[in-house]
Amino acid sequence: MPTFRNPVLPGCYPDPSICRAGEDFYLVTSSFAYFPGIPLFHSRDLVSWRQLTHVLDRPSPLSLEGLDVSDGIWAPTIRHHDGTFYVVSTLARNRQGSVTFVVTADDPAGPWSDPVPLEAEGIDPSLFFDDDGRCWFTACRDARQPTGGGPGELWMRELDLDRLKLVGPTHVLWHGAVRGAWVEAPHLYKRDGVYYLIAAEGGTESNHSVTAARSSAITGPYVTDPRSPLLTHRHRGSAEPVQNVGHVDLVDTPDGETWAVALGVRPIEGTHTLGREVFLVPVAWGAHGPVFAPEAGGVRLSERLPSIATAGLGDGASAGSGDGASAGLGDCAAVVAGRVRFDAPVLGLEWNSLRGPVDDRVRPSADGGGLGLVLAAESLASTGVPTFLGRRQQHVRFDARTHISFSAAHPAEEAGLAVFQNQDHHATLALTVDDGGRSQVVLTVRQAGTSTRLASLPLATGDVVLAVEGDEARYAFRLREPDTGQWISLGDVERSCLSTERAGGFVGVYLGLYATSNGRSASGRAYAHWFDYQPHAEQTSVPRTTG
């Protein structure tokens, strides 16, 4: 049986939502405090995904400045109805919903409309279009009345599609299946006249799970599916390669199969740095509703291909790898590996800044000298908009390098390579000067809000190649002087120091470039001539898949 490799979107792509329009599938994920927001992907086979755009690709009243990296844009849902695409999502502040909004587009590649705020409490909004054309909005919030269930509740109102406004009464649908657990991530589906409410409970860590309720009427009452949880790995033990499974969304294929996208993590000795990734899970329908992963009972790293993806596969043909390391069907186009020379006027979709655009400070130079990075007073430790450009770490084992030129005018000025988890947890390898104005490279790690210099080395020039190599144990930092070609090790940072378990929050590691004057007024500029990201084979990889 032809198979593919999970995850289908490796790296920090949490809270996936999916829809189908004809033979095309579209997927969105959370983006938190990164800009542009809400990456949107396209696929024809559910396995190979290519990014089309970002839904939030320009400044708007949804300001991200001042936010922790794990606040910002949470848990979008994408739906298609009558020729229009809809995305609903929430701007979170201090881990609570602040503004819920909807955006629309005729073409998923854009342009998307400006966000339209909705009078909605809570987080994790979703849309359901019933057979009569009416649109129903669901979300989760704190329970209004004490119940015998959990502290949260799923609620519903109708969405007027002409005015993009919530109308009519509020219907409280369900308080979850697990007593004392918070219920979230609601999505509604209808099959054979029955409404199925699928949700997540247990938090997005090791107790994460998929639960369900059903009703014969859209507004309820909903009765808990006694099989809940329908999907979880919380009972499987620490050796299970995929953990924290939950937050699913379902989609039907043109040939009648049902599949779910779910988030999960791949921990190493109890910690993960890649973030929550997108896994593809088969779904069957039984007398009581959906059955997730009917063959295995859980999310597998190697899973059978959807039938729509097997068309054209001959005997003995190979399905590709979801890690982007091999060509063929299932090769993950969302993994952008290789060298970027910054010689195009527009950066690739894999690049993000923090909390807002940096086009005025980060742009390819007119003379082809590389990517110019103007120093900003904001540092990576701030909650402002620093001069930073990063991409997701998508493999445990990787090598990232950049050729950078920079002449600092003051010891507070620095520019270089960043391994970034959040403003309080990151590591940098940077060019700067000492108190005497002599060039040097400095390795610094920031943990729990405290920065520590691990190593420094004097340099004869401010033109070097900086590198970081990651594996299951550490991030190893090196530099190479172009004149000699000699590699020099600066030191290591323990991988788990930048894990979600140590740093907190909901995001994975980014790798990128930065330039700061650390609060001082400055006009200096660094140049990154190229940036190279190369994945390496991992010890935890599963065998290559074959037909």
PLY file of the C-alpha trace (Angstrom):
ply
format ascii 1.0
element vertex 547
property float x
property float y
property float z
element edge 546
property int vertex1
property int vertex2
end_header
0.00 0.00 0.00
1.48 3.39 -0.97
2.17 5.58 2.03
3.31 9.10 2.91
5.27 10.52 5.79
3.74 12.68 8.49
3.79 15.54 9.32
2.59 16.97 6.02
3.55 20.46 7.25
6.68 20.21 9.42
7.64 23.08 11.70
5.52 25.57 13.62
2.14 25.37 11.87
-0.36 24.91 14.72
-4.16 24.73 14.81
-4.75 23.65 11.20
-8.06 24.22 9.41
-8.95 22.88 5.99
-11.62 23.24 3.33
-12.21 22.01 -0.23
-13.37 23.88 -3.33
-13.87 21.45 -6.21
-10.72 19.38 -6.47
-8.59 21.88 -4.54
-7.84 21.84 -0.82
-6.86 24.91 1.22
-5.31 24.99 4.68
-4.55 27.75 7.19
-2.77 27.76 10.56
-2.12 30.08 13.48
0.66 32.65 13.11
0.73 34.27 16.60
2.89 37.43 16.68
4.62 36.76 13.37
3.94 38.90 10.30
2.51 38.40 7.70
-0.23 36.45 9.43
-2.18 33.24 8.73
-0.21 31.29 6.10
-2.49 29.72 3.48
-1.58 26.54 1.60
-2.98 24.67 -1.42
-2.95 20.99 -2.31
-4.56 18.60 -4.76
-3.66 15.39 -2.88
-3.79 16.41 0.84
-0.14 15.38 1.22
1.89 17.85 -0.84
1.19 21.45 0.18
2.42 24.70 -1.36
1.98 28.08 0.26
-0.08 30.52 -1.80
-0.08 33.61 0.39
-0.71 35.02 3.84
-4.28 36.01 4.63
-3.15 38.99 6.74
-0.48 40.40 4.43
-0.63 44.13 5.20
-0.90 46.37 8.26
-4.37 46.60 9.79
-6.00 47.69 13.04
-5.09 44.24 14.38
-1.83 45.49 15.90
0.62 42.92 17.19
3.02 45.37 18.83
3.60 44.83 22.51
2.51 41.19 22.39
4.27 38.10 23.60
5.22 35.90 20.65
2.59 33.31 21.63
-0.21 35.87 21.65
-1.44 37.35 18.37
-3.39 35.48 15.69
-4.90 32.26 17.03
-6.67 29.28 15.49
-8.15 30.45 12.18
-10.86 28.50 10.35
-11.17 28.53 6.56
-14.38 27.73 4.71
-15.67 28.03 1.11
-19.27 28.76 0.21
-20.96 29.87 -2.99
-17.75 31.14 -4.61
-16.40 33.01 -1.57
-13.67 31.99 0.85
-14.03 32.93 4.50
-11.45 32.95 7.29
-12.39 33.67 10.91
-9.78 34.05 13.62
-9.00 35.82 16.90
-6.38 38.33 18.00
-5.28 37.22 21.47
-3.72 39.41 24.15
-2.37 38.05 27.43
-3.59 34.57 26.42
-7.20 35.71 26.06
-9.32 36.52 23.05
-9.34 40.25 22.30
-10.82 40.73 18.82
-12.54 38.09 16.69
-12.75 38.92 12.99
-13.66 37.61 9.54
-11.96 38.18 6.19
-13.14 37.13 2.74
-11.75 36.57 -0.75
-12.97 35.42 -4.15
-9.55 33.88 -4.81
-7.70 32.15 -1.95
-4.43 33.52 -3.35
-5.81 36.99 -2.56
-6.38 39.75 -2.22
-8.18 39.20 1.07
-10.45 41.83 2.54
-9.59 43.95 5.54
-10.58 42.28 8.82
-14.19 42.84 9.88
-14.58 42.66 13.69
-17.34 40.44 15.07
-19.13 40.82 18.39
-17.86 37.50 19.65
-16.33 36.41 22.95
-13.61 33.86 23.44
-11.35 32.11 20.94
-11.23 29.41 18.26
-14.03 30.65 15.97
-15.43 28.47 13.22
-18.10 28.66 10.49
-20.63 26.09 9.31
-22.81 26.48 6.20
-26.02 24.48 6.45
-27.97 23.01 3.55
-30.35 26.00 3.55
-27.46 28.42 2.98
-27.48 29.86 6.49
-24.08 30.36 8.12
-23.50 29.55 11.78
-20.61 30.92 13.84
-19.23 28.86 16.73
-16.51 29.59 19.28
-15.47 28.73 22.84
-15.56 30.94 25.94
-15.72 30.72 29.73
-18.91 29.01 30.88
-21.61 31.49 31.86
-23.31 29.20 34.36
-21.73 26.56 36.63
-22.32 23.10 35.22
-21.34 19.56 35.91
-19.05 19.70 32.90
-15.97 21.75 32.17
-15.16 25.42 32.81
-15.64 26.37 29.17
-18.52 26.24 26.75
-19.08 26.12 23.01
-21.60 28.63 21.73
-23.26 29.62 18.46
-24.85 32.54 16.65
-25.91 33.04 13.06
-23.64 35.07 10.76
-25.39 37.40 8.33
-23.29 36.95 5.18
-24.44 40.20 3.58
-23.48 42.37 6.53
-20.82 40.07 8.03
-22.50 40.54 11.39
-23.60 38.12 14.08
-27.39 38.14 14.44
-30.06 36.38 16.45
-29.84 34.66 19.83
-26.81 32.97 21.34
-27.09 29.20 21.71
-24.90 27.42 24.26
-24.14 24.07 22.66
-21.90 22.00 24.92
-19.56 22.07 27.92
-17.35 19.22 26.78
-17.00 15.52 27.49
-14.36 15.60 30.24
-15.35 16.93 33.65
-13.11 19.83 34.65
-11.42 20.13 31.23
-11.55 23.22 29.02
-13.36 22.60 25.72
-12.17 24.49 22.62
-11.57 24.30 18.86
-15.19 23.61 17.82
-16.05 22.58 14.26
-19.48 21.49 13.03
-20.21 18.88 10.34
-23.42 17.37 9.02
-23.82 13.81 7.81
-27.03 11.94 7.03
-29.07 14.62 8.75
-27.04 14.53 11.99
-24.93 17.44 13.25
-21.54 16.47 14.70
-19.72 18.92 16.97
-16.01 18.07 17.12
-13.83 19.79 19.73
-10.53 19.61 21.61
-10.10 19.08 25.35
-7.25 18.65 27.80
-5.12 21.59 26.68
-2.66 21.59 23.81
0.01 19.66 25.72
0.26 15.94 26.59
-3.43 15.56 27.61
-4.71 16.97 24.33
-7.63 15.04 22.83
-10.47 15.10 20.31
-14.00 14.83 21.71
-17.44 15.03 20.14
-21.17 15.55 20.60
-24.12 15.14 18.23
-27.58 16.55 17.66
-30.49 16.30 15.27
-30.87 20.10 15.27
-28.21 22.70 14.48
-28.76 24.64 17.71
-28.94 21.54 19.89
-29.33 20.02 22.35
-26.00 18.23 21.81
-25.36 14.88 23.47
-21.81 13.83 24.30
-20.42 11.02 22.20
-19.66 8.37 24.84
-16.66 7.21 22.80
-14.87 10.46 23.61
-11.99 10.95 23.33
-12.12 9.91 19.69
-8.42 10.61 19.17
-5.64 11.14 21.69
-2.10 9.99 22.45
-2.14 10.90 26.13
-2.25 7.21 27.13
0.53 6.03 24.85
3.57 6.84 26.97
6.67 8.95 26.46
8.13 6.66 23.78
5.33 7.52 21.34
6.96 9.52 18.49
3.92 11.82 18.05
2.41 13.54 21.09
-0.11 16.27 22.02
-2.49 15.23 19.23
-5.70 17.23 18.80
-7.37 20.33 17.30
-8.69 18.56 14.20
-10.64 19.71 11.17
-12.28 17.34 8.67
-12.58 17.42 4.90
-14.19 15.11 2.35
-12.37 14.25 -0.87
-14.09 14.21 -4.27
-14.03 10.40 -4.23
-15.77 10.14 -0.87
-12.97 9.66 1.66
-12.78 11.75 4.84
-9.49 12.97 6.26
-8.57 15.07 9.28
-5.77 17.53 9.77
-4.53 17.58 13.36
-1.76 19.23 15.29
0.89 17.19 17.05
4.51 17.41 18.18
7.54 15.16 17.81
9.33 15.36 21.17
12.87 14.24 21.91
13.35 13.09 25.50
10.27 15.01 26.53
10.89 18.34 24.80
10.24 19.73 21.33
11.60 22.74 19.46
9.89 22.45 16.06
6.52 23.51 17.43
3.13 21.98 16.74
3.01 20.50 13.26
0.26 19.41 10.85
-0.50 15.68 10.64
-2.92 14.00 8.23
-5.20 11.31 9.69
-7.72 9.02 7.92
-11.33 9.09 9.15
-14.12 6.54 8.65
-17.79 6.99 9.45
-19.70 4.53 11.58
-23.14 4.32 13.13
-22.09 6.65 15.96
-20.10 9.17 13.93
-16.49 9.68 12.87
-13.81 7.10 13.64
-10.32 8.60 13.60
-7.37 6.52 12.41
-9.50 3.35 12.08
-6.55 1.16 11.08
-4.07 2.25 13.76
-6.06 4.03 16.45
-3.63 6.93 16.43
-1.51 9.29 14.35
1.27 7.53 12.46
4.50 8.87 11.01
3.95 6.58 8.01
0.33 6.56 6.84
-1.50 5.22 3.80
-1.97 7.68 0.99
-5.38 9.21 0.31
-6.95 7.55 -2.70
-6.81 10.84 -4.63
-3.03 10.81 -4.19
-2.53 7.27 -5.50
-3.79 8.03 -9.01
-0.91 7.53 -11.40
1.22 5.52 -8.99
2.45 2.38 -10.68
3.47 -0.91 -9.11
6.40 -0.38 -6.78
6.22 3.37 -7.12
7.48 5.47 -4.26
5.39 8.01 -2.49
7.40 10.97 -1.37
8.49 12.13 2.02
6.71 14.74 4.08
10.05 16.11 5.28
10.91 17.59 1.91
14.12 15.54 1.70
13.12 13.47 -1.34
11.29 14.14 -4.55
8.07 12.56 -5.65
4.44 12.49 -4.67
4.05 13.89 -1.17
7.23 15.93 -1.32
6.50 18.86 0.96
6.76 22.03 -1.08
6.22 23.99 2.15
9.79 23.05 3.12
12.03 25.60 1.42
15.61 24.37 1.62
18.77 25.56 -0.06
20.45 28.92 -0.53
18.57 32.20 -0.78
20.69 34.96 -2.35
18.27 37.83 -1.75
18.57 38.94 -5.36
14.81 39.19 -5.96
12.78 42.29 -5.06
10.26 40.22 -3.08
11.17 37.78 -0.32
9.81 34.24 -0.31
6.68 33.36 1.65
8.73 31.36 4.15
10.10 34.57 5.70
8.42 36.36 8.60
9.11 39.37 10.77
7.95 39.97 14.33
4.74 41.91 15.09
4.68 43.97 11.94
6.27 44.74 8.57
9.95 45.66 8.33
10.00 46.59 4.63
11.42 50.00 5.51
14.42 48.37 7.23
14.93 45.00 5.53
15.19 44.91 1.76
17.50 43.65 -1.01
20.14 46.23 -1.86
19.95 47.98 -5.23
23.56 47.07 -6.06
23.09 43.35 -5.50
25.08 43.39 -2.28
22.57 41.24 -0.47
19.82 41.88 2.00
20.21 45.18 3.83
19.23 45.19 7.50
19.02 48.64 9.09
19.73 48.64 12.82
16.66 49.09 15.01
16.61 50.27 18.59
14.31 47.34 19.40
16.15 44.14 20.27
14.96 40.55 20.05
14.23 40.80 23.79
11.64 43.52 23.21
7.97 43.18 22.34
8.26 45.77 19.60
9.08 45.32 15.91
12.81 44.52 15.76
14.84 44.27 12.59
14.39 40.53 12.26
13.67 38.20 9.38
13.22 34.53 10.14
11.99 31.22 8.83
10.74 28.15 10.70
13.10 25.43 11.84
11.47 22.42 10.18
13.91 19.63 11.00
15.62 18.55 14.20
18.85 18.03 12.26
19.75 20.95 10.06
22.51 23.35 9.11
21.84 27.09 8.65
24.46 29.54 7.42
24.65 33.15 6.36
27.37 35.31 4.83
27.10 38.63 6.62
28.99 41.94 6.50
28.73 44.48 9.28
30.88 47.18 10.84
29.53 48.20 14.22
30.14 51.73 15.48
29.43 50.94 19.14
29.44 47.82 21.37
25.65 48.07 21.61
25.33 47.53 17.87
25.13 43.94 16.67
23.94 41.97 13.68
23.96 38.31 12.86
22.25 34.95 13.13
19.40 34.22 15.56
17.85 30.99 16.83
14.64 32.43 18.21
11.97 30.88 20.42
10.55 34.02 22.02
11.70 37.34 23.42
12.93 35.67 26.63
14.47 32.54 25.09
16.82 32.75 22.12
20.45 32.47 21.05
22.44 34.78 18.78
25.78 34.68 17.00
26.53 38.29 16.14
29.12 40.68 14.78
29.84 43.70 16.99
32.82 45.59 18.45
34.43 45.60 21.86
34.91 48.70 24.01
38.01 49.55 21.99
36.17 49.45 18.69
37.73 46.19 17.53
35.57 43.77 15.57
34.45 40.61 17.33
31.87 37.87 17.13
29.82 37.09 20.22
27.68 34.07 21.13
24.87 34.93 23.54
22.02 32.88 24.98
18.93 34.35 26.61
17.01 32.16 29.05
14.07 33.19 31.24
14.72 36.84 30.34
18.41 36.85 31.28
21.12 37.15 28.61
24.48 35.44 29.08
27.54 35.83 26.87
28.92 32.35 26.23
31.88 33.19 24.01
33.57 35.98 22.06
36.31 36.00 19.46
38.23 38.93 17.95
38.00 39.28 14.19
40.19 40.89 11.59
37.19 41.73 9.47
33.45 42.29 9.79
32.79 39.95 6.87
32.23 36.31 7.88
30.05 33.26 7.45
28.02 32.48 10.57
26.51 29.02 11.06
24.38 27.02 13.44
23.95 23.27 13.26
21.11 21.56 15.11
20.61 17.99 16.22
18.83 16.03 18.94
21.10 17.42 21.68
22.21 20.95 20.86
22.60 23.96 18.63
26.29 24.27 17.68
27.52 27.71 16.58
30.48 28.28 14.26
32.01 30.93 12.03
34.18 30.86 8.93
36.36 33.70 7.73
36.12 34.04 3.93
39.86 34.69 3.59
41.01 31.49 5.29
37.99 29.23 4.92
38.66 27.91 8.40
35.71 26.95 10.60
35.91 27.99 14.24
33.57 26.67 16.93
32.12 29.24 19.32
30.11 26.89 21.53
26.86 25.01 21.98
23.42 25.75 23.38
21.41 22.82 24.72
18.48 22.13 22.40
15.98 21.83 25.24
16.80 25.39 26.38
14.77 26.62 23.40
12.01 24.04 23.69
8.38 24.91 24.29
8.51 22.94 27.55
11.27 25.22 28.88
10.25 28.50 27.24
6.47 28.15 27.57
4.01 29.39 24.98
2.73 27.81 21.81
5.39 28.35 19.12
8.43 26.60 17.69
11.91 27.85 16.84
12.64 30.30 14.02
16.04 30.74 12.36
16.96 34.10 10.92
18.78 37.38 10.66
18.66 40.40 12.92
20.29 43.80 13.51
19.90 45.98 16.59
21.45 48.92 18.40
19.91 47.79 21.71
18.06 50.99 22.52
20.57 53.45 21.07
19.97 55.73 18.14
21.87 54.36 15.16
21.83 54.41 11.37
24.13 51.49 10.62
23.29 48.69 8.24
24.31 45.05 7.94
24.25 43.01 4.74
23.33 39.36 4.49
24.67 38.15 1.13
22.87 34.82 1.37
21.13 32.50 3.80
21.32 28.73 3.49
19.10 26.13 5.20
19.85 22.44 4.73
18.01 19.58 6.49
19.93 16.46 7.49
18.76 12.89 7.98
17.39 12.32 11.46
17.86 9.30 13.70
14.12 9.25 14.42
13.10 9.06 10.76
10.90 6.23 9.57
11.86 4.08 6.55
11.32 5.51 3.10
7.79 4.76 1.90
7.15 2.49 -1.05
4.18 1.39 -3.05
0 1
1 2
2 3
3 4
4 5
5 6
6 7
7 8
8 9
9 10
10 11
11 12
12 13
13 14
14 15
15 16
16 17
17 18
18 19
19 20
20 21
21 22
22 23
23 24
24 25
25 26
26 27
27 28
28 29
29 30
30 31
31 32
32 33
33 34
34 35
35 36
36 37
37 38
38 39
39 40
40 41
41 42
42 43
43 44
44 45
45 46
46 47
47 48
48 49
49 50
50 51
51 52
52 53
53 54
54 55
55 56
56 57
57 58
58 59
59 60
60 61
61 62
62 63
63 64
64 65
65 66
66 67
67 68
68 69
69 70
70 71
71 72
72 73
73 74
74 75
75 76
76 77
77 78
78 79
79 80
80 81
81 82
82 83
83 84
84 85
85 86
86 87
87 88
88 89
89 90
90 91
91 92
92 93
93 94
94 95
95 96
96 97
97 98
98 99
99 100
100 101
101 102
102 103
103 104
104 105
105 106
106 107
107 108
108 109
109 110
110 111
111 112
112 113
113 114
114 115
115 116
116 117
117 118
118 119
119 120
120 121
121 122
122 123
123 124
124 125
125 126
126 127
127 128
128 129
129 130
130 131
131 132
132 133
133 134
134 135
135 136
136 137
137 138
138 139
139 140
140 141
141 142
142 143
143 144
144 145
145 146
146 147
147 148
148 149
149 150
150 151
151 152
152 153
153 154
154 155
155 156
156 157
157 158
158 159
159 160
160 161
161 162
162 163
163 164
164 165
165 166
166 167
167 168
168 169
169 170
170 171
171 172
172 173
173 174
174 175
175 176
176 177
177 178
178 179
179 180
180 181
181 182
182 183
183 184
184 185
185 186
186 187
187 188
188 189
189 190
190 191
191 192
192 193
193 194
194 195
195 196
196 197
197 198
198 199
199 200
200 201
201 202
202 203
203 204
204 205
205 206
206 207
207 208
208 209
209 210
210 211
211 212
212 213
213 214
214 215
215 216
216 217
217 218
218 219
219 220
220 221
221 222
222 223
223 224
224 225
225 226
226 227
227 228
228 229
229 230
230 231
231 232
232 233
233 234
234 235
235 236
236 237
237 238
238 239
239 240
240 241
241 242
242 243
243 244
244 245
245 246
246 247
247 248
248 249
249 250
250 251
251 252
252 253
253 254
254 255
255 256
256 257
257 258
258 259
259 260
260 261
261 262
262 263
263 264
264 265
265 266
266 267
267 268
268 269
269 270
270 271
271 272
272 273
273 274
274 275
275 276
276 277
277 278
278 279
279 280
280 281
281 282
282 283
283 284
284 285
285 286
286 287
287 288
288 289
289 290
290 291
291 292
292 293
293 294
294 295
295 296
296 297
297 298
298 299
299 300
300 301
301 302
302 303
303 304
304 305
305 306
306 307
307 308
308 309
309 310
310 311
311 312
312 313
313 314
314 315
315 316
316 317
317 318
318 319
319 320
320 321
321 322
322 323
323 324
324 325
325 326
326 327
327 328
328 329
329 330
330 331
331 332
332 333
333 334
334 335
335 336
336 337
337 338
338 339
339 340
340 341
341 342
342 343
343 344
344 345
345 346
346 347
347 348
348 349
349 350
350 351
351 352
352 353
353 354
354 355
355 356
356 357
357 358
358 359
359 360
360 361
361 362
362 363
363 364
364 365
365 366
366 367
367 368
368 369
369 370
370 371
371 372
372 373
373 374
374 375
375 376
376 377
377 378
378 379
379 380
380 381
381 382
382 383
383 384
384 385
385 386
386 387
387 388
388 389
389 390
390 391
391 392
392 393
393 394
394 395
395 396
396 397
397 398
398 399
399 400
400 401
401 402
402 403
403 404
404 405
405 406
406 407
407 408
408 409
409 410
410 411
411 412
412 413
413 414
414 415
415 416
416 417
417 418
418 419
419 420
420 421
421 422
422 423
423 424
424 425
425 426
426 427
427 428
428 429
429 430
430 431
431 432
432 433
433 434
434 435
435 436
436 437
437 438
438 439
439 440
440 441
441 442
442 443
443 444
444 445
445 446
446 447
447 448
448 449
449 450
450 451
451 452
452 453
453 454
454 455
455 456
456 457
457 458
458 459
459 460
460 461
461 462
462 463
463 464
464 465
465 466
466 467
467 468
468 469
469 470
470 471
471 472
472 473
473 474
474 475
475 476
476 477
477 478
478 479
479 480
480 481
481 482
482 483
483 484
484 485
485 486
486 487
487 488
488 489
489 490
490 491
491 492
492 493
493 494
494 495
495 496
496 497
497 498
498 499
499 500
500 501
501 502
502 503
503 504
504 505
505 506
506 507
507 508
508 509
509 510
510 511
511 512
512 513
513 514
514 515
515 516
516 517
517 518
518 519
519 520
520 521
521 522
522 523
523 524
524 525
525 526
526 527
527 528
528 529
529 530
530 531
531 532
532 533
533 534
534 535
535 536
536 537
537 538
538 539
539 540
540 541
541 542
542 543
543 544
544 545
545 546
